[in-house]
Amino acid sequence: MLERSTVAVVIVGAGPYGLAAAAYLRHVGVETRVFGGAMQFWREHMPAGMLLRSRQRSSHIANPEQSLQLENFATASARSLSSPLTLSEFIDYGEWIQARVVPDLDSRDVQKIEAHSSGFELTLEDGEPVAARRVVIAAGLRPFAWRPAPFDSQPRELVSHASDHADLRILAGQNVIVIGGGQSALESAALLHESGAHVEVIGRATSIDWLRESSVRAGVGVPLRDAPPTDVGGRLLGWIVAAPDLYGLLPNRLKPFMRRTYAPAGASWLPTRLAEVPLSLGRRVSELKVEGGRLHVRLNDGTERFPDHVVLGTGYRIDVAQYAFLSRKIVASLRLVGGFPPLGAGLESAVPGLHFLGAPAELTFGPITRFVTGTWFAAPALTRHILGKRRPVLSWAFPGGVNSTEFGPSYFPQPADLRSPQAAD
């Protein structure tokens, strides 16, 4: 049996989804502890100089009173934000929210989570145990970086994933091949070129899908004839994925079709930065060897390359079994489908009391869960479920799509054992 000191909710991860969940839960008085470094993945696994492809309107981290938006951050910090946002600006924004929502953030990592009949036992990196009734996994993408064959068996000093680098300038002066045709690959190539590397992009697609700049209507009320303010999926598909509960009602045969909402594409501000970078499209690596400590790359057209380094802009493939902190028993109980946990109301998994936020929720709630704007669906949905409240017929994954008064003072939970000591007072 777990002790009486059991925490009501533990959140693993302090990126956008973990911070949004904490903001909502604490707003209504649910006792919540959060573990992990604030914005850690963004700081340690995205390259310096990166720009956010999503616009400011779809980059707000969800908060119940909508008082912690990017414009509030800009005002409070007396700064003008870039358009598009820089990585450093977004990290600063996340840390600003963390200081207000989770000032008691515990930066220790969670090493292990085990399930019991009455909750969960977590072991922290220093061996301290923590008991919790519910656990929310918002641990990000780090374990899911995809290294396809034939690159997966090569040493990291010669073949790395884009997420391995917080600063691509370490490859300045080298001959570098970048694999991929999406934002990660193309922006990595631009940053490498600008840092003085000699770069070539190799992609299987025969052309690059360059995103277009589009006009944005002001205000919260967005007519259905326009794309939703999520910057995901365009008009028709965009409105479907912007309502994750609606997405969940789609027949399974249609859901693979929705993947085009995040098909590989490059931001509109990249072509000029890549004007001097060779784009070898419609090609793939057929053979990769290391000879004399150097790479020997053969393409399917018979041509050869001898780069100093290969950077994989190949994205992520979700498999929550790769979260090393989940016990094998929990993994076996999750009923994974292609690495994804099927989820129910409140993003709760087949293991009662265990919730998954962010990209692992895509199987059930769609591709919006891969983006920051998805926090506007996930955090309220989680909170309603934990409080035992009925969910609305339709919830939108953007600011204004959730009633800002829904989580007001009268929404404090019952029974009292969910409340934080401050709320109970």
C-alpha positions as MATLAB code, in Angstrom:
seq = 'MLERSTVAVVIVGAGPYGLAAAAYLRHVGVETRVFGGAMQFWREHMPAGMLLRSRQRSSHIANPEQSLQLENFATASARSLSSPLTLSEFIDYGEWIQARVVPDLDSRDVQKIEAHSSGFELTLEDGEPVAARRVVIAAGLRPFAWRPAPFDSQPRELVSHASDHADLRILAGQNVIVIGGGQSALESAALLHESGAHVEVIGRATSIDWLRESSVRAGVGVPLRDAPPTDVGGRLLGWIVAAPDLYGLLPNRLKPFMRRTYAPAGASWLPTRLAEVPLSLGRRVSELKVEGGRLHVRLNDGTERFPDHVVLGTGYRIDVAQYAFLSRKIVASLRLVGGFPPLGAGLESAVPGLHFLGAPAELTFGPITRFVTGTWFAAPALTRHILGKRRPVLSWAFPGGVNSTEFGPSYFPQPADLRSPQAAD';
ca = [
       0.000    0.000    0.000;
       1.134    3.544   -0.738;
       1.625    5.931    2.141;
      -0.758    8.745    3.105;
       1.827   11.256    1.810;
       1.079   10.157   -1.740;
       1.019   13.098   -4.190;
      -2.220   13.508   -6.124;
      -0.515   14.066   -9.526;
       3.102   13.850  -10.642;
       4.060   15.331  -14.013;
       7.173   13.960  -15.718;
       8.559   16.676  -17.962;
       8.638   20.479  -17.856;
       8.349   21.411  -21.514;
       5.246   23.058  -23.017;
       2.902   20.138  -22.254;
       4.148   19.587  -18.706;
       3.946   23.297  -17.907;
       0.453   23.621  -19.401;
      -0.794   20.625  -17.419;
       0.661   22.048  -14.221;
      -0.893   25.460  -14.941;
      -4.399   24.000  -15.213;
      -4.149   21.501  -12.379;
      -2.685   23.965   -9.915;
      -5.180   26.630  -10.947;
      -7.983   24.443   -9.616;
      -6.062   23.362   -6.534;
      -4.921   19.854   -7.493;
      -1.764   18.901   -5.637;
       0.889   18.565   -8.343;
       4.633   17.942   -8.432;
       6.651   18.417  -11.611;
      10.006   16.787  -12.363;
      12.558   17.554  -15.066;
      14.476   20.538  -16.396;
      12.418   23.491  -17.640;
      12.325   23.456  -21.464;
      15.156   20.933  -21.358;
      14.570   19.292  -24.731;
      14.281   22.658  -26.462;
      17.487   23.891  -24.857;
      19.636   20.777  -25.251;
      18.374   19.152  -28.439;
      17.462   21.963  -30.805;
      20.154   24.009  -32.563;
      21.104   27.529  -31.612;
      19.790   30.002  -34.174;
      16.698   27.933  -34.950;
      13.465   29.741  -35.802;
      10.015   28.388  -34.949;
       8.052   27.410  -38.038;
       4.768   28.016  -36.213;
       3.656   31.602  -35.938;
       3.188   33.402  -32.635;
      -0.571   32.820  -32.694;
       0.005   29.052  -32.497;
       2.986   29.123  -30.115;
       1.275   30.160  -26.863;
       1.621   27.570  -24.086;
      -1.850   26.859  -22.676;
      -2.784   28.552  -19.409;
      -6.286   28.714  -17.889;
      -6.711   32.477  -17.613;
      -4.919   33.198  -20.907;
      -2.744   35.685  -19.065;
       0.578   33.995  -19.857;
       0.577   34.497  -23.622;
       3.558   35.532  -25.668;
       2.420   39.148  -25.668;
       2.267   39.084  -21.852;
       5.794   37.730  -21.783;
       6.993   40.423  -24.176;
       5.446   43.153  -22.037;
       6.767   41.733  -18.776;
      10.285   41.380  -20.155;
      10.223   44.707  -22.050;
      11.239   43.134  -25.339;
       9.963   42.927  -28.876;
       9.609   39.377  -30.124;
      10.900   38.298  -33.508;
       8.691   37.037  -36.302;
       9.257   34.164  -36.674;
      10.127   33.488  -33.055;
      13.674   32.470  -32.303;
      14.450   29.340  -30.321;
      16.018   31.409  -27.544;
      12.898   33.586  -27.281;
      10.650   30.552  -26.968;
      12.885   28.958  -24.336;
      12.858   32.224  -22.366;
       9.062   32.300  -22.688;
       8.754   28.749  -21.353;
      11.045   29.505  -18.425;
       9.015   32.650  -17.688;
       5.864   30.513  -17.477;
       7.653   27.946  -15.328;
       8.700   30.604  -12.831;
       5.055   31.648  -12.436;
       3.310   28.289  -12.614;
       5.854   25.870  -11.120;
       8.328   27.933   -9.067;
       9.014   24.764   -7.060;
      10.006   22.727  -10.132;
      12.157   19.727   -9.173;
      14.795   19.405  -11.893;
      15.690   15.842  -10.970;
      15.005   13.184  -13.577;
      12.628   10.301  -12.954;
      14.533    7.039  -13.314;
      11.716    4.517  -12.880;
       7.923    4.347  -12.641;
       6.129    1.292  -11.311;
       2.375    0.771  -10.969;
       0.628   -0.515   -7.852;
      -2.990   -1.268   -7.075;
      -3.447    2.143   -5.465;
      -1.160    4.295   -7.602;
       2.458    4.603   -8.660;
       5.918    4.517   -7.151;
       8.518    6.727   -8.824;
      12.259    6.568   -8.238;
      14.228    9.762   -8.817;
      17.775    9.957  -10.123;
      19.215   10.125   -6.606;
      17.162    7.145   -5.455;
      14.446    9.063   -3.600;
      11.015    7.403   -3.905;
       7.875    9.397   -4.653;
       4.348    7.956   -4.421;
       1.588    9.317   -6.673;
      -2.048    8.531   -7.374;
      -1.702    9.654  -10.988;
       1.259   10.199  -13.297;
       1.256   12.440  -16.360;
       3.968   11.683  -18.916;
       4.970   14.852  -20.780;
       8.536   13.772  -21.400;
       8.945   14.861  -25.010;
      10.571   13.353  -28.077;
      14.144   12.655  -27.058;
      14.008    8.815  -27.116;
      12.190    8.779  -30.469;
      14.821   10.292  -32.792;
      14.696    8.116  -35.912;
      17.950    6.793  -37.324;
      16.960    4.684  -40.347;
      19.162    2.050  -41.948;
      21.921    2.182  -43.053;
      22.724    5.028  -40.646;
      21.608    3.343  -37.420;
      24.777    1.267  -37.022;
      27.274    4.081  -37.590;
      29.240    5.850  -34.843;
      27.694    9.089  -33.545;
      30.873   11.057  -34.215;
      30.287   10.443  -37.938;
      26.485   10.148  -38.188;
      24.295   12.158  -35.841;
      20.628   13.045  -35.589;
      19.628   16.704  -35.767;
      18.441   16.444  -32.160;
      21.950   15.525  -31.036;
      23.072   19.113  -31.522;
      22.437   22.202  -29.458;
      24.898   24.082  -31.670;
      25.719   23.040  -35.235;
      28.742   25.328  -35.329;
      30.805   22.402  -34.046;
      30.713   21.145  -37.667;
      32.022   24.408  -39.163;
      34.514   23.811  -41.977;
      33.487   20.184  -42.511;
      31.846   18.549  -45.508;
      28.383   17.605  -44.264;
      25.512   15.711  -45.862;
      22.056   16.381  -44.439;
      19.459   13.647  -44.989;
      15.787   14.628  -45.302;
      13.407   17.074  -46.935;
      11.454   18.546  -44.021;
      11.925   21.529  -41.741;
      14.458   19.864  -39.463;
      16.739   18.830  -42.331;
      16.398   22.058  -44.295;
      16.935   24.388  -41.341;
      19.871   22.301  -40.154;
      21.375   22.671  -43.633;
      20.850   26.439  -43.557;
      22.446   26.769  -40.114;
      25.374   24.564  -41.135;
      25.939   26.600  -44.303;
      25.799   29.855  -42.356;
      28.320   28.496  -39.831;
      30.857   27.747  -42.556;
      30.235   24.064  -43.289;
      30.123   22.720  -46.839;
      26.626   21.246  -47.087;
      24.574   19.066  -49.419;
      20.972   18.015  -48.774;
      19.928   14.564  -49.970;
      16.223   13.728  -49.978;
      14.021   10.960  -51.357;
      11.258   13.305  -52.508;
      11.646   14.765  -55.975;
      10.739   18.258  -54.779;
      10.535   20.339  -51.603;
       7.153   21.426  -50.284;
       7.722   25.068  -49.382;
       5.067   26.504  -47.111;
       3.468   29.777  -48.155;
       2.944   32.838  -46.034;
      -0.776   33.405  -45.505;
      -2.797   36.264  -44.147;
      -4.096   35.949  -40.607;
      -7.322   37.492  -39.419;
      -7.122   39.373  -36.158;
      -9.144   38.398  -33.109;
     -10.340   35.139  -31.608;
     -13.330   34.547  -33.846;
     -11.932   32.747  -36.892;
     -14.441   31.965  -39.656;
     -14.537   28.363  -40.831;
     -13.646   29.419  -44.378;
     -10.191   30.334  -43.078;
      -7.585   27.949  -41.705;
      -7.742   27.581  -37.905;
      -5.203   29.497  -35.805;
      -3.124   26.365  -35.262;
      -0.969   26.524  -38.424;
      -1.490   22.773  -38.776;
      -3.252   21.222  -41.751;
      -4.665   24.114  -43.777;
      -8.419   24.688  -44.055;
     -10.526   21.511  -44.126;
      -8.007   19.132  -42.561;
      -6.883   21.885  -40.210;
     -10.319   22.226  -38.619;
     -10.582   18.463  -38.146;
      -7.231   18.130  -36.389;
      -7.883   21.319  -34.384;
     -10.732   19.435  -32.655;
      -9.000   16.329  -31.238;
     -12.221   14.748  -29.941;
     -13.662   15.030  -33.458;
     -10.491   13.479  -34.874;
     -10.940   10.580  -32.470;
     -14.316    9.796  -34.049;
     -12.839    9.350  -37.530;
     -12.777    5.795  -38.933;
      -9.320    4.288  -38.559;
      -8.992    3.950  -42.325;
      -9.052    7.742  -42.675;
      -6.509    8.561  -39.982;
      -3.388    7.779  -42.051;
      -4.710   10.320  -44.568;
      -4.437   12.986  -41.869;
      -0.676   12.557  -41.679;
      -0.385   14.951  -44.580;
      -1.103   17.707  -42.054;
       2.514   17.393  -40.947;
       4.114   15.997  -44.105;
       7.736   17.124  -44.644;
       7.840   20.776  -45.643;
      10.082   23.806  -45.304;
       9.241   27.246  -43.990;
       8.805   30.072  -46.478;
      11.859   31.883  -45.123;
      14.289   29.025  -45.899;
      14.715   29.068  -49.730;
      16.810   32.243  -49.763;
      19.031   30.864  -47.007;
      19.550   27.655  -49.016;
      20.193   29.318  -52.367;
      23.846   28.223  -52.331;
      23.230   24.756  -50.848;
      22.940   21.842  -53.330;
      19.621   20.004  -52.993;
      20.016   16.489  -54.388;
      16.410   15.342  -54.570;
      14.840   12.088  -55.695;
      17.856   10.244  -54.328;
      18.622    7.998  -51.394;
      21.668    6.433  -49.794;
      22.024    2.859  -51.015;
      25.308    2.077  -49.286;
      27.194    3.590  -46.361;
      30.620    2.462  -45.192;
      33.397    3.739  -42.959;
      36.805    3.480  -44.606;
      39.912    4.696  -42.846;
      37.815    6.559  -40.318;
      35.887    8.402  -43.052;
      32.436    7.943  -44.533;
      31.915    6.524  -47.994;
      28.386    7.179  -49.258;
      26.916    5.696  -52.421;
      23.594    6.984  -53.767;
      21.012    5.059  -55.761;
      22.049    6.927  -58.913;
      25.564    5.458  -58.608;
      27.279    8.655  -57.508;
      29.511    8.725  -54.449;
      30.219   11.147  -51.619;
      32.977   11.256  -48.996;
      31.615   13.552  -46.277;
      33.169   14.242  -42.913;
      29.784   13.950  -41.245;
      26.123   13.068  -41.900;
      23.281   14.831  -40.063;
      19.932   13.037  -40.054;
      16.944   15.334  -40.367;
      14.725   12.267  -40.385;
      12.326   13.234  -37.620;
      10.889   11.062  -34.870;
       9.062    7.740  -34.618;
       7.022    7.379  -31.471;
       7.483    4.279  -29.332;
       6.765    4.916  -25.662;
       8.485    1.631  -24.816;
      11.657    3.677  -25.361;
      10.889    5.748  -22.270;
      13.468    4.042  -20.066;
      11.688    5.102  -16.862;
       8.581    3.005  -17.599;
       8.709   -0.425  -15.993;
       8.415   -3.403  -18.308;
       5.167   -4.316  -16.589;
       3.669   -0.924  -17.417;
       4.841   -1.143  -21.035;
       3.266   -4.581  -21.381;
      -0.029   -3.225  -20.001;
      -0.234   -0.204  -22.322;
      -1.525   -2.206  -25.335;
       0.706   -0.259  -27.699;
      -0.273    0.134  -31.344;
       2.793    0.850  -33.448;
       4.487    2.336  -30.407;
       1.523    4.566  -29.480;
      -0.615    4.038  -26.364;
      -4.379    4.083  -27.084;
      -5.869    6.745  -24.827;
      -9.285    7.514  -23.404;
     -10.852   10.599  -21.851;
      -8.314   12.857  -20.183;
      -5.567   11.232  -22.265;
      -5.563    8.301  -19.824;
      -3.924    5.086  -20.962;
      -4.884    1.446  -20.429;
      -2.961    1.675  -17.150;
      -5.441    3.498  -14.864;
      -4.076    6.820  -13.652;
      -1.284    6.995  -16.250;
      -1.701    9.791  -18.826;
       0.332   10.671  -21.935;
       0.576   14.214  -23.301;
       2.273   15.411  -26.457;
       3.236   13.318  -29.477;
       2.415    9.916  -27.851;
      -1.261   10.994  -27.872;
      -1.345   11.225  -31.679;
      -2.853    7.783  -32.296;
      -6.019    8.761  -30.427;
      -6.205   12.534  -30.701;
      -4.373   13.312  -33.911;
      -1.349   15.242  -35.143;
      -2.181   18.445  -33.258;
      -0.635   16.747  -30.209;
       2.782   17.079  -31.855;
       2.590   20.870  -31.693;
       2.641   23.485  -28.928;
      -0.889   24.573  -29.842;
      -2.091   21.111  -28.801;
      -1.508   22.084  -25.172;
      -4.806   24.030  -25.366;
      -6.642   20.729  -25.772;
      -4.532   18.399  -23.647;
      -4.210   20.381  -20.403;
      -7.945   21.201  -20.014;
      -8.942   17.657  -21.039;
      -6.588   16.163  -18.448;
      -7.862   18.506  -15.739;
     -11.549   17.847  -16.429;
     -10.982   14.112  -16.270;
      -9.034   14.216  -13.021;
     -11.776   16.340  -11.466;
     -14.488   14.008  -12.771;
     -16.077   16.761  -14.854;
     -17.995   16.134  -18.064;
     -16.087   17.049  -21.179;
     -17.646   19.445  -23.696;
     -18.989   18.215  -27.007;
     -16.135   19.915  -28.841;
     -12.866   21.419  -27.629;
     -10.490   23.386  -29.835;
      -6.714   23.208  -29.612;
      -6.059   26.943  -29.646;
      -6.567   29.974  -27.367;
     -10.188   31.057  -27.293;
     -11.282   27.556  -28.203;
     -11.587   26.771  -24.499;
     -13.867   28.892  -22.339;
     -11.477   30.984  -20.243;
     -13.962   31.060  -17.355;
     -14.405   27.284  -17.272;
     -11.667   26.785  -14.696;
     -12.680   29.594  -12.355;
     -12.720   29.580   -8.526;
     -15.936   27.536   -8.344;
     -14.188   24.685  -10.130;
     -12.186   23.456   -7.133;
     -12.218   19.670   -7.030;
     -13.863   17.215   -4.727;
     -12.876   15.094   -2.891;
     -10.427   17.140   -0.842;
      -7.593   14.625   -1.197;
      -6.877   16.036   -4.673;
      -6.236   19.516   -3.306;
      -2.869   21.018   -2.636;
      -2.293   22.125    0.976;
      -2.673   25.740   -0.151;
      -6.062   25.099   -1.777;
      -7.265   23.120    1.226;
      -6.549   26.104    3.421;
];
